[in-house]
Amino acid sequence: MAFKSHSLRRFISHALKYSREQRRPYSAPGDGVIPPGKRQYVPSSGTYPKGFLAGSTHVGVKPSNTKFDDLAIVASETPCSGAAVFTKNKFQAAPVTVSRDILRRRKGDGIRGIVINSGRANAVTGKKGIEDAYTMGEATDSCFSDKQDDGNGSRTLVMSTGVIGQRLPVDKIVAKIPSACNTLSSSHSAWLSAARAICTTDTFPKLLSRTFTLPSSPNTSYSIAGMTKGAGMIHPNMATLLGILCTDVPIAPSVMHTLLSSAIEKSFNSISIDGDTSTNDTVALLANGAAAGSLIESQSSPDYAELQEILTTFAADLAKLVVRDGEGATKFVTIRVTGGASYADAKRVASTIARSPLVKTALYGKDANWGRVLCAIGYTEDVEGVVPEETSVSFVPGDRSPELRVVVNGEPEAVDETRAAEILEQGDLEILVRLRSDDQGSEALYWTCDFSHEYVTINGDYRT
């Protein structure tokens, strides 16, 4: 009996030691405190677009949330142009259906704002869910001073995020919308609070802003701001997750959707955390023209081309924050594929690598298992020009020191395992795939993270 008791004590001691060793600083704390390693991504100030306001309040959409804001509004002081891209998941959430209908009926014009709740997704909730989404939008309309009905319906887009299959406590939400409206402000703290209110398993609010100029108005300072949420159920087929982008540039409704769609392709549609495409994915762009200047109404104008580049870069930087906050993630990984027969081909290869559970678990285990990368390249569908004898793979450290070549022209290199371990120990790294031995062909970038034990824990407990 003494022997068994000693063995039990030793087992418990080892189990506790293992538990302490496995405890990671990236776990989403229940008290809302941002993990130390993520604080660097939260801005302490910002420059926000003229005429846009943000506000938030606590509703308690999810019963376990007793104190954190979970209802946010982003609004323009004047009617603005609007566009959005939505999930391609066949089970589309009620707010996706409703927001698409609002934009269609209004032809992207006369939009005043966006109302967002977290806690419940209002997805797979039937006709009542559709009614609830319309109710949220119409209740938010009442916050605006010009309440006259122009015959085109609601002017507020609707977004929801959280648990699928549960109806919203819509009466509680509607009762609190005036409170959220009363907090509307152009201040940094208001924008940051709104960004925090749309979070679910996120460990930090994702908010960016910056200023820029355009060719036709070199002396005019324009601003763009964006917030996004997402840490799991992230894989592009759309859009990805929830995102709100606002700018004070004057943009005609007729070019808004093309402008946004092009930016999304190389930003929110180039990230993956777990390969799952949400029912609620929406990214919206609002432009109110409050900074004045020439109206952008042609895709052939220099202003359009410049803004397209600015918007794409901005959206990519915002999307990267989602990957950095991937559920349980310990690494931010860039997948760079060069030498593709086309951009689409290069992107398909990068996407396949980013979605591979075997690649992602090897990254978590700090194992330079390049065979898994080659395997993913090899089973990528609908891609031309993958020739094993011309394919090379390298690991590139985040500090941009020399790359570690593990496969060159289809032949394995003698890998320095110590150097490989040093690279995979870093929080940021790149997997570089060359599909050709020369410098020809197209390049695509994709951003992903690793899979950890914590990802399983978070998603195993999600509904509670």
N, C-alpha and C positions, 0 to 999 in steps of 0.2 A: 504493500500500500504506500509506503514511504517513497519507493521508487516511482510509482505512478504519480504521486503528488509532486515530486521533484520534476518529473517530465512535463506535467501540466504547467507548473510555474515557468519552466524554461520555454514552453510553447507560447504562453501568454506574453512573456518578456520579448520573445522574438517577434510576435505579432504586433505588439505595441511599437517596437523599434521600427518595423517595416511600415506601420501606419504613419509614424512621424516622418520617415524618410520620403514617403510618397505624397505627403501633404504639400500641395503646390500653392504658390502665391497668386495664381490666376483664378482661383475659385471665386465665383460671384458671392460676395458677402451678403448676408441677410439684412445688414443694417444700412445698406446703400453706400458704404464707404468705398471709394475707388481704390483698387489695389495699388500699392506704391509703384509697381512697374508700368502701370497704365496712365499715371497722372501726367506724364509728359505729352500725351496726346490730347489733353483737355485744354483748350485755349483760355487764357486769363483775360483776354480782351478781344475785340473784333471791330470791323468796319462794315456796317450792315447797309443794304440798299435803301435808298430814300423811299419813304412812303410805305414801308413794310413793317409790321408789328408782330410780336409773338407773345403768347400768354399761356398759362396752364393752371390747373387746379386738381385737387384730389377728389375722386368719386368713390373709389373702392370697387371698381369693376370686377376685380378678382377678390373674393371674400378675404383671402389671406393678406391683402394689402390694406393696412389700416392707417397709413400715414403718408405714403409717397404719391405725388402727383401722377395721375394716369390719364389725364385729358388735356390735350394741347390744341391751340388754334394758331395758325399763321394767317395773317390777313393783310390785304392791301388797303390803304386809305382811299384809293380810287379803283374803279373797275379796271381789270387788266386782262392781257392775253394769257391763255393757259393751254397746256398740252400735257399728256401723260402717256407712259407706256405701261403695259399691264402683263401679268403672268399669262403663260400659255397652258398652265395646268387646267385640265378640263373641269375640275371642281372649283370654279371661280367663286370667290367669296362675294357676299352681298355688296360690300362697299366698292369692289372692283366693277361689278355690274352697274351700280348706281353712278359712280363717277364717270364711267365711260358714256353712259346715257346723258349725263349733264353736259359733258364736253361736246357730244354729238348734237344735242339740241341747241346749244349755244354757239356751235361752230367755233369753239375755242375763244369766244369773246365775252366780255362782261363778267369774268370770274372775280370774286371778291376774297376768297380764302379757302383754307383747308382745315377741317376738323379731324382730329386723330385721337383714338382711344387705344390704350394698351390693356392687356389682361385677358380679353376674349377677342377672337378673330372675326366673329360674326360670319363664319364660313360653314357651309352645309347646315344652314338654319332655315331653309325653305322660304316661303313667301313672307313669313313674318320677319325674317332677317332682312329682306329687301325693304319692307316697310320701315323697319327700325333705322336702316341706313338713310333712307329719305328723310325720316323724322329728325335725325341728327343734323343733316344738312340744312333743312328748313328752319330748325331752331336756331342754328348759327346765323342764318340770314338775318334774323331779327336783331342781331347785334349791330348791323350797319345802319348808318343814318338815312341813306336813300333806300327806303323800303318799298318803293313803288314796284308793282308787278309789270314787267315788260313782256309777259306772255311766254317767256322761254324757260320758266321754271327756276329751280334753285340755282344760286350762284356760288354755292360752297361744295367743294369736292370732299369726299369722305374716305378715311382710311381707318382700318382696325388691325390690331395685331394681338396675338395671344393664343389661347387654347381653341382648337377647332371643335365645332359641334355643340357649342353652348351659346344660347341666346344672350344678347346683351341685356343688362338691367337698364333698359332705355329710359325709363322714367327717372331713374337716379341721374343718368347722364344729362338728360334734357334739363333737369332741375339745376344742374351745376354749370351748364353752358354760360349763363349770365355771369357767374363768378369768374370763369375763364376769360370772358370778354372784358371784364373789369380790370384784369391784370395785363391787358395788351399794352405793350411798350416797345420802343425801339432800342432799349438798353441791352447791353451784353448779358446781364443777369437774366433778363426775360427770355432771350433766345436760348441761353444755356438751360434754363429751367424747362422750357418747352422740349428741348432735345432730350433731356433726362426723362420727361414724362412719357415719351413714346417708347422707352426701353422695356424689354422683357427680361431675357437672361443676359443682356448686355452688362458688362462690368463698368462701362464708362459712357457718358453721352458723347455722341459723334457730331461735331459742329465745326464748320470751317467758314471763313469769309476772306475776301481779298478784293483789291481794287485794280482797275485796268483802264486803258484808253482804247479808242478805236480810230482808224485812219481818218474818217470824216470829221472827227471832233477831238483833235489831239490835246486840246486844253480842258476837256471835260473829263472829270474823274467818275467812272462808273464803278458800281460794286456788285458783287455776287455773294450770296450766302447759301449755305446748304446744311441740312441736318439729315441724318439717316439712322436707322436702327437695324440691328440684325447681328446675330452671333451663331445661330444654328438654322437648319432648314434653308441653307443658302446654296443655290446653284442656278446659274443664269439660264433663262429660257424666255426672255422677255422684253424685260426687267428682272431685278432681284431685290427682295426685301421691300422696305419702305424708304423713300427718299423724297425730300422736298427741297427744290432749288428755286431761289428767288433772285431777280435782278431788276435794276432800275433802268435798263436799256430799253428804248422804244422798239418793240418788235411786233410786226404784223401777225395776227393769228394764222394767216395762211402759210407761214414758214416755220412756225413753232414746232410742229410735230417732227418735221424732217431734221431740224436742228437738234432736237432732243434725242431722236432715235439714233442719229449718227454718233452722238457723244456716248450714248449708252453702250454701243457695240464694243468700244474699246475701254470701257470702265466697269459699270455694274454687270455687264454681260461677259466680263473677263475675270470673274472671281468664283471661287468655290470653296466651301468649308466642308460639306458633307455629301454633296451630290443630290440633295433633295430640293425640288422646286416648290415653293410655297403656293398655297391657294390665294394668297393676299398680295403678292408682289406688285408694287406700284412705285413708280418714280414720276413725280410731277414737276413741271417747270412753270413758273409764273413770271410775267414781265409787265411792269406797270408804266415804264417810260418816264418815271418821275425825275430822272436826271437830265431829261430833255436831249436835244440833239436830233440827228437825222433818223427817220423811221427806217428800220431794216425790213424791206419787203421783197427783196429779190435774192435768190440763192447765188446769183452771179456777182453780187456786190462785194467790194473789198471788206466792208464792215462785217458781212455775213461770214466770209472766210476766216477773218480774224477772230470773230466771236466763236465760231465753230471750234477752233483750236483751243481757245481759252476755256470754253465749256467742257470740252473733252478732257483736258488736263485736270480741271477742277473736279469733275465727276470721278476721274480715276483716283485722285488723292482722297476723295471722300470714301470711295469704295474700298480702298486699301485699309481704311480704319475698321471696316467691318471684318476683314480678314484678321487684322491684328487683335480683334476681340472675339475670334472664333471660340466657340464653347470648348473649354479645356485646352486650348492651343498653347503650345510652348514655343512655336517657331512660326515666323513669317517667311514664306517661301515664294520666290519669283521663278516662274517657269518661262524660260526664253527659248523659243524654237526658231532657228534660222534655216534658210535654204528650202523653204516650202515652195511647192509648185504654184501656190497662190497664198494670199493671206488666210483664206478660209481653211486651206489644208493645214497650214502651220498652226492655226488656232485649234483645229480639231485635235491635233497631236498634243498640244499643250493642255487642252481641256482633259483629255484622257489621262494624262499623267497626273494632273491635279486631282482627279476623282478616284484614283486607284487607292483602295484601302491598304494594299500591301506597301505601296510607296509611302503613304502617310504614316503607317505604323513604324516602318523602318526609320523614317525621319525622327519620330518620337524616341525610338530606341537608340538614336545616334549611330545607326548602322549604314554605312556607305554601300548599300546593296544595289548596285547599279543594274543588276540583272532584272530587278523589278521595273526599273525605268525602261529598259529595252523591251521588256515584255509588253508594257503598256503602249509603247510606240508601235509595236508589231501588231497589236489587235485593234488599233484605231480604225474605225470604219470610214468608208467613202473618202479615202485619201490616196492620191496618186504620188508617185515619186519617192516612196520610202524604200530605199535600197540599202540592205544591211551592210554591204561592203563600203558604203559611203557615209554611214551614220557614226557620229562621234558624240560622246557624253562627258561632261565635266561638272564638277561641283565648284562653285565660285563662292568664296567667303564674303560675308557682308561687309567686311572692312576693305574689300576690293584688292586684297593682296592676290598674288598669282593663283590662277585656277588650278584645280587638281584634275588632270585628265585621267579618266578611268577606262574609256573606250575610244579608240582612234581608228576611223575607217573600218569599223566592225571588228577590230582586234582588241582584246583586253590588254590593258597596260599593267605593269607591276605596280600595284597601288601601295603607297606609303600609308599604312593603316593609322599610324600616329598622326600624320597630317590630316587624314580623313576625319579622325575623331575630333581634332581641333576645330575643323570647319563645322562639323555637325553639332559641336558644343555651342556654337553661336546662335543667337536668337534670330538673326537674319541671314539668309543664304539664298543662292540661286542655283537652279539646275539648268545648265546650258546644253541644249541639244542642237547639233549641226546635222542637217539632213543631206548636206552636200559638202564635198571637200574643198570647193571654191567659195567665193564670197557672193555668189549669185543667189537669186531666189528671194522669197518674201519672209518677213519676220513677224512673229506674234508674241505678245506678252500675256501672261496669265498669273494670277496671284492666288495662293492657297496657303494652308497651314497643315500641321500634323494632326494625327488622331491620338488622344491620350485616354488613360483610364477615366479621367475627369469628364470627358465627353459622354461616356456611358452613364456615369453617375448623374450628371445634369439632366439628361434626357430620360433616364429611368424615373426621376422624381418630378418631371416637368409639370404634370397636372396638379400636383400637390404644392 
